[in-house]
Amino acid sequence: MPEPAPVPVVILGGTGYVAGELLRLLAGHPHLRIAAVVSTSQAGASVTACFPHLAGVLPAELRFEAADAVASYTPRGGLVAIFAATPHGTTAALLDSVLAAAEAAGAEAHAVDLSADFRFADPERFARIYGQAHGAPERAGAFLCAVPEHHQGRPPGHAAQPGCFTTAVLLAAYPLYALGLASGGVFVSAVTGSSGSGRTPGAGTHHPERSGNLYAYSPLAHRHEAEMRQLLAPACGGVEPEVEFVPHSGPFVRGIHATLRLQLVEPMPAAALAAAVAEFYRGAPFVRVTTAPPRLNEVVGTNACRLGVAARSRTAVVTSVIDNLVKGAAGGGVQWMNRLLGLEEDAGLRLAGIGWH
């Protein structure tokens, strides 16, 4: 029997770092084909001129498209995969129009939102946190927001990838709550690389400010706290736990290193706690659990998460490392799309780490 044709992919917001990672991953995906890369600011420009490191794997003729050209790439009656890597607050309305065009063409469209617009099922909560009205409130309920490891099976419609900080924290804390091993709140101290601030230069990403430096920002006031509480609630009997989150800017480009402190219900040796968490993630291809503290170099460039578990009496400390651009964004998005399309979960994501960078 012949192999089914690759599913065409449309990327919205095509010039950012996350879009560049999507292009890198999709170029080697066995079941997905890049059909259109949308950028309102760069329409007509060469994609590889924007991302010269991808010149060896992307077609030289691939150019950015205007948003109104997307309909021509939507197969009538067929499948289409849509990734939204557009800025927070602009995604919802754009994605709504693209999905409406796909529906009008009779296509079966599956979307993954990599912005914050569809992370909250309640549009009013989004408006309170992000300070603006939701762009497509009637679609908010059609998106499932979670990390793929915490949702079994194939979502019915679309998915929203949690933020990169949230992804690192969820993977570390969720199993302890779900297994009834921890109770109460969680304290998180996490360091992120400069790529997490996006491609547009700013005070937080300017190299002389970042290099050789380390500093906290928005302590106990970061908007990802609300995401963390919401997405930990299913593991806590539906009650949102208290999350005390202190993010830091690190002097590197890629990666997140998060340290979590939780209170155990009963004293537990570190080896037993690590074994319980590892069993929770049995069958999850991208999560590995040990009692040794993980290092960023283990995961940079990959869709992996490494968890290190320590315990003393009733105190548990879990360290979590991910690549913010891959597992925390583009890779997590591809993992979701694989699930939405009924493909093997690790398709296109079997990636070797960089090791030194």
Secondary structure, DSSP 4 states (H G I P E B T S, - for coil): -PPPPPEEEEEESTTSHHHHHHHHHHHT-SSEEEEEEE-TTTTTSBHHHH-GGGTTTS-TT-BEE-GGGGGGGS-TTSEEEEEE-PPTTTHHHHHHHHHHHHHHTT-EEEEEE-SSTTS-SSHHHHHHHHSS--S-GGGGGGEEES-GGGS-S--SSEEEPPPHHHHHHHHHHHHHHHTT-EEEEEEEEEEE-GGGG-SS--TTT-HHHHTT--EE-STTT-THHHHHHHHHGGGGTTPPPPEEEEEEE-SSSS-EEEEEEEEESS---HHHHHHHHHHHTTT-TTEEEESSPP-GGGTTTSS-EEEEEEEETTEEEEEEEE-TTIIIIIHHHHHHHHHHTT--TTTT---------
